[in-house]
Amino acid sequence: MIKVKEHNDLVRDPVSKAIINVDERGYETYLAKKEALKQKNRQIDKNSEDIVKLKDDISEIKEMLKMLIINSK
């Protein structure tokens, strides 16, 4: 591997001439951020499902209260 001038984390593959990023810490940071974002999105999805369920429960309670009021007259 040949180091790229002024870029400590980049090397060139002499066979394919490809530039390769060898910054392991940066890659690990990227993976950790990606996993944190996945967890955050899962939590948002769960919260959305909970909100929908609560809305349904409140609608059901309102309907029961209406029935109680009508039947008590």
C-alpha positions, 0 to 999 in steps of 0.5 A: 500500500502506498500512503497518499500525500497529506492524508494519513488515513488514505492509502493507494492499492498498487494493483487496482490503484484504488484509494482506500480509507484505513481510518479504523476509529472513524469507521467504528464511529460511523458504525456506532452512529448508524446503530444509534440511529437504528435504535432511535428509529425503532423507538420512534416506531414504537412510540408511534404505535403506542400513540395510535393505540392510545387514540383508539383507546380514547375513542373507545372510552368516549363511545362508552361514555356516550352510551352511558349518558344516553342510557342514563336518560 
